[in-house]
């Protein structure tokens, strides 16, 4: 999830664990600690693109990280804080750390909660920025913060924020199931043969859902809003995996395919190969759009080694997408 959401979650969890003991400091430390797992983005400056993608939401988003670093942070804090109970501080940091990847596991990218096992939990039920999750949560955290630490209202407001946000998170599974059945029924009605289907919410909401469907030679992309009145339409995108040629045996190519779980297409423009990760869709809802959210140039040098270069996103595409989303959410 985005940084603001993780700050709010960290503050609320911190308040729930140590709010009675240290007051608003619990929210402050919780908010700061809630962002620590995302420091893994620093790896972008030291390793190649593929390695950085593999590392993202890996070790720092794991149960192992939470267990190891909670007592370390607790020891550091008790060196200067008046409240010296290192066991309570360890418990505090553990819950702030572990709830971060648990929330991230609901997004499309997911987390390696059980690192070093190569298992990435990705429930794909919520977009990384969802105002319906974050804003009510933020309001109740602020309301709690304004109360005295011994006030019953403080505990009540914080608890309400945690309950509402958690219930919404559970509700997204219901939304996902409904959307999944709609896509499944549409494929059956249109007699489309497929091998796999993957669904995810569109940006900033859980009303409009997207689906990737794998067929023999192509992937289909489709959208469904709960306000739709017309049948779902499926847009094909040829796999074009054959364009890789012998590069299919390259270690970096194999690693990238593993990262995208096989949901990728290859395009060739002016003799340049592009790797398109389908898991996150496109920056447009118009048919036959080609501006994938994550698209990489496959560069080869004279020695035959490969590098992936992410294609820069156009800010205008983002603005256009927001407009398209608003129209599409209202139904087809």
Secondary structure, DSSP 8 states (H G I E B T S, - for coil): --HHHHHHHHHHHHHHHHHHHHTHHHHHHHHHHHHHGGGGGGGGGTS-HHHHHHHTTSGGGSHHHHHHHHHHHHHHHHTT-S---HHHHHHHHHHHHHHHHHHHTTSSS-B-TTTTSS--B----S-S--HHHHHHHHHHHHHHHTS-TT-HHHHHHHHHHHHHHHHHHHHHHHHHHHHHHHHHHHHHHTT---SEEEEEE-TT-SSEEEEEEE-SSEEEEEEEETT--S----EEEE--GGGGGGGGG-HHHHHHHHHTTT-EEEEEETTEEEEEEEEEEES--STT---EEEEEEEEE-TT--EEEEE----HHHHHHHHHHHHHHHT--
